[in-house]
Amino acid sequence: MTSATLGANISQVEVTNISQHGFWLLLDDEELFLPFAEFPWFRDVTVGNILHVEHPSSDHLYWPELDIDLAVESIRHPEKFPLVSRIGA
């Protein structure tokens, strides 16, 4: 017996604004802010790289060009997920 292929995730994610301090995501009906101070991997990338975000599961976001995976919970509560290493450290 084989398992059925899972359907596509219909949850939507959209980058709604980018500033010098970070960027905002609209995830379904929730707006989330990713400050560059907490998420330094996005600081020096192109706008196109930030805009190309995928939502493969309810608790996971992925930026394929940057090879960045983030748990949605780490965006909601970054203090619970301290950085292990920093760019340029």
C-alpha angles and dihedrals in degrees: 000000000000127000121245120255112258117245125243118281108254095194112116129225124184135172103231102179141004123200136169088268101049142292141278127232126198106211109185099305098337124094116213129187122212108196114203089229089065097032104036094166089080098048100092103027129106123270088243091058091053093046094053099079126148129202105209095168139007094265101034138075126188134194103197099192090052097037089228120151119187132181110228088230090060089059093047093047111018091165088070091056109051117192114259092201135007130218109261093013 
